[in-house]
Amino acid sequence: MNLMRQPVLQLNAYFEATRIIWARKALTLVTKGKAIVICDTRKEIYPGIFMPSVIRLLEYKYVPIRMQTLSRKNIFMRDSYKCMYCGHEFTGGGLELDHVLPKSRGGKNEWINLVSACRKCNSRKNDRTPEEAGMPLLRRPLPQTIHTPRFILKSLGAQEKSWDRYLWNDSKGEQKLQFA
């Protein structure tokens, strides 16, 4: 993977996680003096300069509440890249979108009607509801709320252990916020 395309967690001045940016953008903010590196990856990109993992803006930047758009990627992230029927974890290419209430029966493209499904389960379910197919959902699909972007940010950060302390959760799933 290109080093400049590494994900970096951006915090505002009060240590609130705001978004995930590419390393290139993070390094630009740091070199312009608009941010500082809170945590690095220990990958040296230049003598004495390491690739950032978490940066913090030096000035508070208001982040308006933005509703997350409905997309395949956002549905897969909401469902943690797992099939909601068999529970197996896949990469994005191994998953398909499934309409809980099939489109042929009036099902719409909405957060509460779309789930991640592997090809095998999606084919098996076919044009039936989960109850008719005898395939109960592991988890009811969540509707979009003002908290959806934060939920998606947390699920993206699950792979980066250095981000845990900034994403309001610990191993028990309880909220916490720590300052560096």
Buried (B, 14 or more C-beta within 10 A) or exposed (E): EEEEEBBBBBBBEEBBBBBBBBBBBBBEBBEEEEBBBBBBBEEEBEEEBBBBBBBBBBEEEEEEEEEBEEEEEBBBBBBEBBBBBBEEEBEEEBBBBBBBBBEEEEBEEBBEBBBBBBEEBBEBBEEBBBEEBEBEBEEEBEEBEEEBBBBBBBBBBEEBEBBBBBBBBEEEEEEEEEEE
